[in-house]
Structures are given as structure tokens and as C-alpha cells.
């Protein structure tokens, strides 16, 4: 029988010094990533503002389309009569 050669796995070298992402990337790539993050954040904020404005306009439109009876039921008869 042939003897099997035992393979010794080379241990993975672990560095004690952990490099940060900004050190590992080039400065221009890091600047591009920061700019992209800023653009994405601005885009998300703009979309949220548009969504809130749309909801506000829809609420106003529903209020306009309510009948007097619906408004009276909703808000009650708490007004003063002169």
C-alpha cells in the first residue's frame, strides 16, 4: 500500500494591525463613495418630502369632497351659534 502524504495546511497569516477601510482604498475612490452616499441620502430625503406632500394634498382633497353631513359627523356640532 502506498503511504498517503500528509498535507500541511499553511496557516492563514493574521495581522495584528487591522487596516481601516479608508486606509485600504485609494483616496479618490473614498471620495467617490462619500459623494455617492451624500447624493443617495439627499435623494431619499427628497422622496420622503414628496411622499409627505402627496399625503397632505390627498388629505385636503378628501376633506374638500366630504359632504356637510360627513363633516358634521366627524367634527361634531360644537360650533357656537350666533
C-alpha positions as CSV (number, residue, x, y, z in Angstrom):
1,X,0.0,0.0,0.0
2,X,1.1,3.5,-0.7
3,X,1.5,5.8,2.1
4,X,-0.6,9.0,2.0
5,X,1.3,12.2,2.2
6,X,0.0,14.3,4.9
7,X,-0.6,17.8,3.6
8,X,0.2,20.5,6.0
9,X,-2.1,23.4,5.6
10,X,-0.3,26.7,5.5
11,X,-1.8,28.8,8.3
12,X,-3.5,31.9,7.3
13,X,-1.5,34.9,8.3
14,X,-3.4,37.1,10.7
15,X,-2.3,40.6,11.0
16,X,-2.5,42.3,14.4
17,X,-2.8,45.6,12.7
18,X,-6.3,45.9,11.3
19,X,-6.3,48.4,8.5
20,X,-9.4,50.5,8.2
21,X,-11.3,50.7,5.0
22,X,-10.2,54.2,4.3
23,X,-6.6,53.1,4.5
24,X,-7.2,50.2,2.2
25,X,-8.9,52.2,-0.5
26,X,-7.4,54.9,-2.6
27,X,-8.3,58.4,-1.6
28,X,-10.2,59.2,-4.9
29,X,-12.3,56.0,-4.5
30,X,-13.1,57.0,-0.9
31,X,-14.2,60.5,-2.1
32,X,-16.4,59.0,-4.8
33,X,-18.1,56.7,-2.2
34,X,-18.7,59.6,0.1
35,X,-20.2,61.7,-2.7
36,X,-22.4,58.8,-3.8
37,X,-23.6,58.4,-0.2
38,X,-24.4,62.1,0.1
39,X,-26.3,62.0,-3.2
40,X,-28.3,58.9,-2.1
41,X,-29.1,60.5,1.2
42,X,-30.4,63.7,-0.4
43,X,-32.4,61.6,-2.9
44,X,-34.1,59.6,-0.1
45,X,-34.9,62.8,1.8
46,X,-36.4,64.4,-1.3
47,X,-38.5,61.4,-2.0
48,X,-39.8,61.3,1.6
49,X,-40.7,65.0,1.4
50,X,-42.5,64.4,-1.8
51,X,-44.4,61.5,-0.3
52,X,-45.4,63.6,2.7
53,X,-46.6,66.4,0.5
54,X,-48.6,64.0,-1.6
55,X,-50.3,62.6,1.5
56,X,-51.1,66.1,2.7
57,X,-52.6,67.0,-0.7
58,X,-54.7,63.8,-0.7
59,X,-56.0,64.5,2.8
60,X,-57.0,68.0,1.8
61,X,-58.7,66.7,-1.3
62,X,-60.7,64.1,0.7
63,X,-61.7,66.9,3.1
64,X,-63.0,69.0,0.2
65,X,-65.0,66.2,-1.2
66,X,-66.8,65.4,2.1
67,X,-70.4,66.3,2.4
68,X,-71.7,68.6,5.1
69,X,-73.2,65.6,7.0
70,X,-69.9,63.7,6.9
71,X,-68.1,66.8,8.3
72,X,-70.7,67.2,11.0
73,X,-70.4,63.6,12.0
74,X,-66.6,63.8,12.1
75,X,-66.2,67.1,13.9
76,X,-69.5,67.2,15.8
77,X,-71.8,70.1,16.5
78,X,-69.5,72.0,18.9
79,X,-69.7,75.3,17.0
80,X,-71.2,78.4,18.5
81,X,-74.4,79.8,17.0
82,X,-74.9,83.5,16.8
